[in-house]
């Protein structure tokens, strides 16, 4: 069961809140529709429930707020729009990546693909899917961890009748298994047809909380569509006979002079009337239609007859049970020119050609009245602690990270062709540059092997590692698969460590491959005498590894801070372009002390026995850091780490 209590969104720039003291329930084993016109606050209400928008109130999922659920993906499945996945990723690859995030076996991806009918499209790219197939994939993502509650925002928007029927069938199947389903819609017919419970809101406030049968009876009205060349005459006859029989019948003349809409009658009655008076009829059908914009008064957002509450008019189930088109009214339901005969209105005749024959007095509806009392009285006392005047504040909480972050990051990195393309371009560019540098003969052998000419600020391997690191967070914010509909990425230590570890491993592998490919290219072009192992190979290896890993981490952290890949690439380029010239411009003092013997002194301090070679390794590391590029990279990484921690802490305490 889902219980939303006192949901109120934060005010922005003096505007009224998008959601204002909204309280309702969505029971287990049923489908609940959150109905409202565009701009009524439906999506904001869902975001408040999921604790991704600041405000007040609380939402309980089977008795617990979402931030107290250990594994939210196993409790709530969310569908906001289309799949937030990289368009070059395959359908199966996307689901397998999300399996690692949800902590479920990778075989679960094939199970949900089979359930949503996409088993034959597992190897297709997300960017090639149609709207219907994309919506099926989004539903598969929501069902991946077998959640108890499904929350969907306009799931059938833009779909055809067949796809929409299939989607609602899946939602009913989930509810039949004991799950809770809550989805938003602007179409009252869709709510009446597919939901067992309908919650209507407008301007962020509760308007009606009804079962589907009550909703269809009080909010939806059938009509008879008539097309005849003598529309005015037939309208007058039907209205006259209805007054004589003291029946409530409305006859609305459409914009076309040959079309009528008759409310409160049936096809048989209209057909008999036309036959008796010898009027030809070209169309006669039961359907659901729009009565147009209304101009009548409102009573606290609810109309006196319980129809079209808060200006949201929906026409629905007719006498034959057939559904037609729905209608929206923006300012009440008394009708666009609807004459009430003095009952609940101004009593003025309308301007839209509406005639009312002996309208009955309006009566209230128990379900609507109950919902009105809930909206005005606020949440039940049992839902709020004693003495509290306002519901607890909803804080914007950091999203939960993947349960298996290392596996998730590996599948994210190698699930698209971008990684392979960057590695291939880096190797080819390095091989070509190595051959060109070796032909000149003036560049030292280490620079030739790593393909680092003096004209370039960084070698291709460092640039490639930095770009891969920047994409690690950049793609997360561009295609936020971890937090659908949120636009953010969880700032979890486990996810950060996984990204640092994977990017470091990729950078080291890329650096090693560049050296091997360059050496093989030189041996192939110039023979084997050119490539020789230098005496300081270990210090060179440490320097090269530090450069590639440092560039990868700089790109990763900068992209995580500024939420864009370009920021990560800019941070990598800023090391040689900005930081190195600044460090070289600093005054240099003569060195009077030596750091030799530091490992021994550290061992005495910590009572540990350091190896004899540790002194040489520490000095080599100090030389690497003391190099202008090493110093600039170290300072950049220190600043980026502090900035990442600061932005993460600020996000936690902002609200």
Order of alpha helices (4+ residues) and beta strands (2+ residues): beta-beta-beta-alpha-beta-beta-beta-alpha-alpha-alpha-beta-alpha-beta-alpha-beta-beta-alpha-beta-alpha-beta-beta-alpha-beta-beta-alpha-beta-alpha-alpha-alpha-alpha-alpha-alpha-alpha-alpha-alpha-alpha-alpha
